[in-house]
Every structure is written in structure tokens, then in C-alpha cells.
Amino acid sequence: MTLGYIIAATLFGGVLSVVIAAALTVGVLSRIVKGLVSLSAGVLLGTSLLHLLPEAFESDAGADRLFAALLAGLLFFFLLEKVELYRHSHHHEGDDPHHHHAHGFDAEQAGRGGWSVLLGDSIHNFCDGLIIAGAFLADPTLGWVTALAVTAHEIPQEVGDYIVLVNAGFSRSRALLYNALSGAAAVAGGLIGYFLIRPWEDVFPYLLVVAASSFVYVAVADLLPQLQRRLHLRETLAQVLWIAVGLGVALGAMALKHAA
């Protein structure tokens, strides 16, 4: 059953994001991405700080070693992003009223980066699959909570990548196909994680800490900076509301976990 859960959870985020991208126009996607970024920031912070880290620190692993794993995880994802292998790109034309580059400039930049986006996204999805597998092996309910957090981040990320690919000259169907294939890397990560990690129960707390470091890094280094723009009061309140909704989702999942 655990293996089936892992496959279902790793498929869900990629499929859902592709379905959303297929159903909506680029203009609509450009508008909803902003709300989804705020929502996913709340879900990621709530899941990492209220679920994964407390679960890890309740184990027999020493706090000093877990904090060392947290530090190592943050530095690891920082270095991966430095070499553009861990890429979270939500930029698209028209997302900034002060963006003065010519239309052709964005298309040219996206054209050079289209394939690197797919490569970085595949590696990112593979890592997500490993994280989901480790969470399910530690506790099935925690696995679903982690999968929810991954899915919350995957939707705006995949939608943003889809917009970049379209700007790069990919046809709509081709961009969706490549996004779907990239999402399949999460399933591969989940399968490999299940068979490689399962015999090593002692490493589960460290995997949870690494998962938490991934979520914290994405939220603090990538998502929240995108929200730090000079906005009208109404837009700022909308951001805060969506972050609160994301935290509420994480709290609700925690309540379900304790009730289970």
C-alpha cells in the first residue's frame, strides 16, 4: 500500500499542474500564479515548521545532528540553485509593471533557458519524489501532508515554467507534453526512494529535516521575495490572505494527522 501511495502522490502534483495549464489561457495563468505563489509559501512554511521538523525532533536522533542536517540541507539547495540545477522560475512577460525589456528580449532569454528549465524542473521533481517517499515511509499521514505541500508548490512552478516555454517558442501542446514528462521524474524519485530508503529506518528523521530545509529554502529564498514588491493595499491584503490560507491548510492537515 505504501508504494501505491507514493506513486499516487508523486503523480498527483504533476498531473494537476498540467491539467490546470491545459485548461487556462496564458493570460489567466499569469494572473492566478501570483495568488498560487502566496498560497504555496504558506503551505510550505506551515508544513516544514509545524509537521516535518517536529516529527523529526520527536525521534531518537540527536538535536545537534538534526540541526546539522538542516544546515546542510539549506546549503545544499542553495548550491544547487547557484548552478541552475534547482530552478524555480515564475517570471513571465507582463508580471512586473516596471519591466521595460522589449518583448523580443524576453522571448530570446526564454528561448535560451527553455531546455535548462526542463532539466532543472526534472531534477527538482526527482528530489521531490525522494522527499515524498521518505515521508511516507516514516508515517503515511505525514506522507500525504508532505505530498500536499509539494503539490502546492508544484502548481505555480509548473504553470510558471509552462509560460516560459511558450515564450521560448514551444507550442502549447509541446510545452504541456514536456512539462508532463518532467513531472514523471517525481515518480522515478519516489520509486527509487522507496526501494533504497526503506531498509534504513534510522535515516528517516534526517530525510524529514532535509525535506523541511527544501521547503523553507523555496519559501524564503524564492517565493517570498517574489511577493516583496510595492503594491496597492488591496493586493498586499490579498497576498497576506493567501499566505494565511496556506498556513490554514497546513494546520488543518496537522489536525487530521493527530485525529488519525
C-alpha positions in Angstrom: 0.0 0.0 0.0 2.8 2.4 0.8 4.3 2.0 -2.6 0.9 2.7 -4.2 0.5 5.8 -2.1 3.9 7.1 -3.1 3.2 6.6 -6.8 -0.2 8.2 -6.5 1.2 11.2 -4.5 4.1 11.8 -6.9 1.7 11.7 -9.9 -0.9 14.0 -8.4 1.2 17.2 -8.3 2.5 16.9 -11.9 -0.8 15.8 -13.4 -2.8 18.5 -11.6 -0.4 21.3 -12.7 -0.5 20.1 -16.3 -4.3 19.9 -16.3 -4.6 23.5 -14.9 -2.1 24.8 -17.5 -4.0 23.0 -20.3 -7.4 24.3 -19.2 -6.5 28.0 -18.9 -5.1 30.6 -21.3 -1.6 32.2 -20.7 -3.3 35.5 -19.7 -5.4 33.8 -17.0 -2.4 31.7 -15.8 -0.3 34.9 -15.4 -2.9 36.3 -13.1 -3.5 33.2 -10.9 0.2 32.4 -10.5 0.6 35.4 -8.1 -2.1 34.0 -5.7 -0.7 30.5 -6.0 2.8 31.7 -5.1 1.4 33.2 -1.9 -0.7 30.1 -1.1 2.2 27.7 -1.7 4.6 29.9 0.5 2.1 29.5 3.4 1.7 25.7 2.8 5.5 25.1 2.6 6.3 27.1 5.7 3.5 25.6 7.7 4.3 22.0 6.6 8.0 22.3 7.3 7.8 24.1 10.7 4.6 22.5 12.0 4.9 19.0 10.7 8.3 17.8 9.4 10.6 19.3 11.9 8.6 18.4 15.0 8.2 14.9 13.7 12.0 14.6 13.2 12.8 16.0 16.6 10.5 13.6 18.3 12.8 10.8 17.2 15.8 9.4 19.0 18.2 11.3 16.7 20.2 13.9 18.5 19.1 17.5 18.1 22.7 18.6 17.2 22.8 16.2 14.3 19.3 17.2 13.1 20.2 20.9 13.2 23.4 20.0 11.3 21.3 18.2 8.7 19.0 21.2 8.5 22.0 23.5 7.8 23.5 21.1 5.3 20.1 20.9 3.5 19.8 24.6 3.2 23.3 25.0 1.9 22.8 22.1 -0.5 19.7 23.6 -2.1 21.4 27.0 -2.2 24.4 25.5 -4.1 22.1 23.6 -6.5 20.2 26.8 -7.3 23.6 28.5 -7.8 24.4 26.2 -10.7 20.9 26.5 -12.0 20.1 22.8 -11.5 17.4 23.6 -8.9 15.3 26.2 -10.7 12.1 27.9 -9.7 11.2 30.3 -12.4 7.9 32.1 -12.2 9.0 35.1 -14.4 6.9 35.8 -17.4 6.2 38.8 -19.6 3.9 41.3 -18.1 4.4 40.2 -14.5 6.0 43.5 -13.4 4.6 46.9 -14.3 8.2 48.3 -14.2 9.5 45.6 -16.5 10.8 47.6 -19.5 12.5 44.9 -21.6 11.3 44.6 -25.1 9.0 41.7 -26.0 11.7 40.1 -28.1 14.3 40.2 -25.3 12.1 38.1 -23.1 11.5 35.6 -25.9 15.2 35.4 -26.6 16.0 34.9 -22.9 13.3 32.2 -22.6 14.5 30.5 -25.7 18.0 30.0 -24.3 16.6 28.9 -21.0 13.7 26.7 -22.1 15.7 23.5 -22.1 17.5 24.4 -18.9 14.1 25.0 -17.2 13.1 21.4 -18.2 16.3 20.0 -16.9 16.2 21.9 -13.7 12.5 21.0 -13.2 13.1 17.3 -13.8 15.9 17.3 -11.1 13.7 19.2 -8.8 10.8 16.8 -9.3 13.1 13.8 -8.8 14.2 15.3 -5.4 10.5 15.9 -4.5 9.8 12.2 -5.2 12.6 11.2 -2.8 11.2 13.5 -0.2 7.7 12.2 -0.5 8.9 8.6 -0.4 10.9 9.3 2.8 7.8 11.0 4.4 5.5 8.1 3.6 8.0 5.5 4.9 8.2 7.5 8.2 4.4 7.9 8.6 1.7 7.5 5.9 -0.3 10.5 7.2 2.9 12.6 7.2 3.5 11.4 3.6 0.2 12.9 2.5 0.8 16.1 4.3 4.2 16.3 2.6 2.7 15.5 -0.8 0.2 18.3 -0.3 3.0 20.8 0.3 4.9 19.6 -2.7 1.7 19.8 -4.8 1.0 23.3 -3.6 4.5 24.4 -4.8 4.4 22.3 -8.0 1.3 24.0 -9.4 2.7 27.6 -9.5 6.1 26.3 -10.5 4.8 24.2 -13.4 2.5 26.9 -14.6 5.3 29.4 -14.5 7.6 27.0 -16.4 4.8 26.4 -19.0 4.6 30.2 -19.6 8.4 30.4 -20.0 8.3 27.5 -22.5 5.5 29.1 -24.5 7.5 32.4 -24.6 10.5 30.3 -25.7 8.6 29.3 -28.9 7.3 25.9 -27.7 3.8 25.2 -29.0 1.1 24.9 -26.3 0.8 21.1 -26.7 4.6 20.6 -26.8 5.1 22.7 -23.6 2.4 20.7 -21.8 3.9 17.4 -23.0 7.4 18.3 -21.8 6.0 19.6 -18.5 4.2 16.3 -18.0 7.4 14.3 -18.8 9.3 16.4 -16.4 6.7 15.7 -13.8 7.2 12.0 -14.3 10.7 12.4 -12.7 8.9 12.7 -9.3 7.5 9.2 -9.8 11.0 7.9 -10.5 12.3 9.6 -7.4 9.5 8.1 -5.4 10.2 4.6 -6.6 13.9 4.8 -6.1 13.4 6.4 -2.7 11.0 3.5 -1.7 13.4 0.7 -2.5 16.6 2.4 -1.4 15.5 4.2 1.8 13.0 1.6 3.2 15.6 -0.7 4.8 17.3 2.3 6.6 14.7 3.5 9.2 17.4 5.3 11.2 17.7 7.9 8.3 14.0 8.8 8.2 14.4 11.7 10.7 17.2 13.2 8.6 15.2 12.8 5.4 12.3 14.8 7.1 14.8 17.5 8.1 16.2 17.7 4.5 12.6 17.9 3.2 11.9 20.7 5.7 15.1 22.5 4.6 13.9 22.2 1.0 10.5 23.7 1.8 12.0 26.5 3.9 14.5 27.4 1.3 12.0 27.5 -1.5 9.6 29.7 0.5 12.2 32.1 1.9 14.6 32.3 -1.0 12.3 32.0 -3.9 8.6 32.6 -3.2 8.5 35.3 -0.5 11.0 37.6 -2.4 8.6 37.5 -5.4 5.9 39.0 -3.1 8.2 41.8 -1.8 7.1 44.4 -4.3 5.5 47.8 -3.8 1.8 47.0 -4.2 -1.6 48.6 -3.6 -3.1 47.9 -0.2 -5.7 45.6 -1.8 -3.0 43.5 -3.5 -1.0 43.3 -0.3 -4.0 42.1 1.7 -4.7 39.5 -0.9 -1.1 38.2 -0.5 -1.5 38.0 3.2 -4.8 36.3 2.9 -3.4 33.6 0.5 -0.5 33.0 2.8 -2.9 32.6 5.7 -5.0 30.2 3.7 -1.8 28.2 3.0 -1.0 28.1 6.7 -4.6 27.1 7.4 -4.2 24.2 5.1 -1.1 23.0 6.9 -2.8 23.4 10.3 -5.8 21.5 9.0 -3.6 18.7 7.8 -1.9 18.6 11.2 -5.3 18.3 12.9 -6.2 15.4 10.6 -2.8 13.8 11.4 -3.5 14.0 15.2 -7.0 12.7 14.7 -5.9 9.7 12.7 
